[in-house]
Amino acid sequence: MPSPTGAGGIGLWAGFLDRLPAAEAIATARRIEDAGVRTIWLQEYSGVDPFVRAALYLSATRDLVVALGVAVIHGRDPEAMVAVASTLEEAFPGRFVLGLGGSHKALVEARGHTFTPPLATMRTYLAAMDAARGHRRLPTRVLGALGPKMMELAGTAADGAHTYFTPVAHTAAVRAALGPDRWLAPTQMVGLDPGQTRDYLQLCLGMPNYTQTLLRFGLEQADLDTTSDRLVDALVVPADAVTDRVAEQRAAGADQVVLQFVPPPPAEVVLERVEKGLT
């Protein structure tokens, strides 16, 4: 299944839903769908179970696609991942996207797991999922692919890629690695407050896999050290220029552009912007 049914060209990063009680989050998901958004993206490591939340939102909406970007493979064995993903695919055909990733060494080890080499671990994990699936149908399966070898794996052993904290040039590189027939959904940050946006970027710059990727795509260490204007411009687009940046991402090969407002605002702020139109 190369791409999910009805996902659309724009997705919404909806990690803010995790801060809401379940009933309020469900009502918010309905409002998001009513405003015309066709895909929301959830996250791992936020204090709620993303698969349970996905099931709640899928049950409460008509056609909304719910994507998980990404489920951390160190916390679930391949059989467990097949079980939960195939259950959602059976109940809501074509409406769930399973993103898989290795997360970050510091986060994985903080939860008592062992962080192993990402590429070999993911290759083995995907093979084990395929061996365990039997007759069960899996949803669209995408990888959190930053480096070139993981990009290639996303094209050969999965249905595509979902990227985060990357510039438009990275999107073009992922598309080249995937080929034309795999699904690609990069995240595009949308800045709401310049000062607080820099604070958010600095948190992400503490993760080596993000910084290594940026250095491969034209940024310099000085940009990272100072959170330079050049870095901000590469990763974040002002709210009044979203349409143009989405067009750039699409021209670079994106099938869907996932918009994330930064710093993460309250749900009502997101809803106000969604109901006015994301682009």
N, C-alpha and C positions, 0 to 999 in steps of 0.2 A: 504494500500500500504506500506508494510514493508520497501522497499528500492527503491531508484530512479533507473530508467532504465539507464544503461550505465555509472554509476558514476565513476567506476574504483576504484582502491585501493589507489590512491594518489590524494589528492586535493591540491589546491594552495590558500592560504589566499591572497586575492587580494584587500585589503583595499587601497593599493597604487593607484588603479584606480580612487578613489574618488578625488584625488588631480589633476587629469587631466581634461581638457575640454572634453565635451562629445564626440566630434568627434575623438579626440586623444585616449580617453579611449576605444571607439568602435574598432578602428584600433588595439589597443593593445590586446584587447580580441581576435580578429581574429588571431593575431600572437601567442598568448598563445595556442589557439586551434590547430593551424598548427604545433606547436612544440610537440603536443601529449598529452597535459594536457586535462583531461576529465571533471574536475569539478573545478570551482572557487567559493570562498566563499567571500561574501560581508558583510558589517557591518552596524550597525545603528549609529546614532549620529555623523556623519562625515561631515555634511553640505550639503549632497545631499540626495535625496529621494532614498532609496535602491530598492524599487519596480519599480520605473521608470527606474533606471539604469539596473535592472535585465531584464526588458522588452527590453531595447535597446540592451543588449548583446545577449539575446536569439534570437532576430530578425536578428542580424548581423552575427550569427554563424550557423554552420550546425547541430551539435549534442552536443555542449557544455552544460553541466549541470551547472546551476547557483543556488547556495545555499545562503541563508541569515542566518548568524549566529551572533546575533539573532535579530529578530524583537521584539522590546520592547512592551510588552502588555499594559503598562500604557498609551501609547500614542494613541491607537486605540481601539475602542470598538470591541467586537467579530464579530458583523455583518460586520463592515468595513473590518476586517481581512479576513473573509470568502469571501467577495466580491473581494478583490484584489487577494487573493491567488487562488481562483477558476477560476478567469479570466485568470491568467497565466497558470494554469493547462489545461484549455480548449484550449488555443492558442498553448501551447508547452507541449503536454502530456509527463509526465515522466521526464521533463528536469528542473523542478524547485523544490527546497527543501525549505520548510518553517521552519526555526528555530525560536522558541519562547522562550522568557526569561523575567525575571523581572528586569534585569540590576542591578544597584547599587543605594542604597538609595540617595546618594549625587547627582548622575546624574539625577535621576528621579525628585527629588525635585527642582533641579536647573531649570527644565523646567516647573515648576508650577504644577506638578502632585503630588498626594499623594501616598507614598510608603506604601503598605499594606503587610501583612504577605505573603511571597512568595508562600508557598505550597498551602494554602487555596485559594489564589487568582488565581493561575494557574489552580487548579482543577475546580474552578467555571468558569473560562474563557474557558477552553476546553469544558466543558459541554455546555456552551452557544454557542460556535462555532458549536458543533454538532447539537444543536437544531435549529440553524439558517441556516444550510447548505441546507436543503431541498433536491432537486434532484441534486444539484451541487456537482461535484467531487473535493475533495481537493487534493493538492499535498502531497508528503511525508512530514510528520510533526514530527519534532524532538524538544526536549526540551534541553535548557541549564541546565544540571543537575550536580550539585556539591555535594549536600548532599544526604544521603541514601534514604530519603523519596521522594525527587524529582526524584531520579533514578528509584524508584519503579513506580512512576506515569508515567514516560517516557515509561515504559514497558507495563503499563495497559491502559493508555488513549492516547498514542501517538505511533508513529512508531519507536521511538528510541531516541538517545541522541547525542548531540554535546557538547564537553567539551573544556574548555580553561584554561590555566595556571595550569595545573595539571600534576603530574608525571605518569609514566607508571603503578605504583601500583593502581592508581585511575582508569585507564582504565579497569584493571582486576575486580575491585569492581563494576564498572558500568555494565560490561558484566554479572557478576553474578546476579545483580539485574534485568537486562533486560530479561535474558533468552537468548536462542540461536537464536530466530527468529526475533529479533529487530535490527535495523541498528544503528551502533555506529561509530561516526567520531570524535575522539579526535584531538585537535590541537597540533602539535609538533613544538616548536620554534627551529629555526636554527640560530646559532650565527654567525654574520659576523665580529663583532668587540668586543673584550672582555670588554673593558671599557664602551663603549656605551650600550652594552647589559645589563650590571649591572644597568645603569641609567634607561633603559626601565623597567627592573624588579622592580625597586624601585617605579616607578609610579604605577604599578599594585599592589604592596604590600600595597598601601594606601587604598585598597578596602577590608573591613572586610570579605566578603564572600570568597575571595581568600585565605586570611591568615588562616581563620578557617579550610578550606579544607586542606591546607598544613600541619597544625598542627595535623590533624587526620591521615595523611599518612607519619608519620615518621620524619618530620622536627621539629625542636625545635625553640622556640622563639629567641634564639641567632642566629640561621641561618637567620631568617627573619630580625632581627635588623641589622645584619652586611652584608647582601646579600652574605652569605658565599659561598665558592667553592662548598660545599655540596648542597646548594640550587640551584646554577647555574647548576651543573651537573644533578640534578633531573629534571630540566625544559628545559634546552637548550642543544642541541647537536651541536658540531662543524660541519662545512659544509662538512668536509671530512669523517664524520662518520654517515652520514644520513642513509645510507643503513642498517647499523646494528641497529640503533634506530627504524627505521620503522619496521624491523623484530621483535624487542621486542614488539612494540605496536601491531603488528598483532598477535603475540603469546599471548598477554594479552587479545585479543578479539576484536580488532579494525577491522571494515570492510573497512574503509577508514581512512588514516592518512593525516591530513590537515597540510601542511608545511607552516610555517610563518617565513620569514626572519626577524631577529631583529638585531639592531634597524631597523625599516621600511626604506628600501632603496629607491632611485629613481626607476622609472619604468624601465629605461634602464638596471639598474643593475639586476633587477629581470628577465627581458627578456633574458639577456645574460646567466644567470644561467639556466633558463627554457630551452632555446634552446640547451644547452649542456647536458640537462637531469637532472631531479630532484634527481634521485637516481643512 
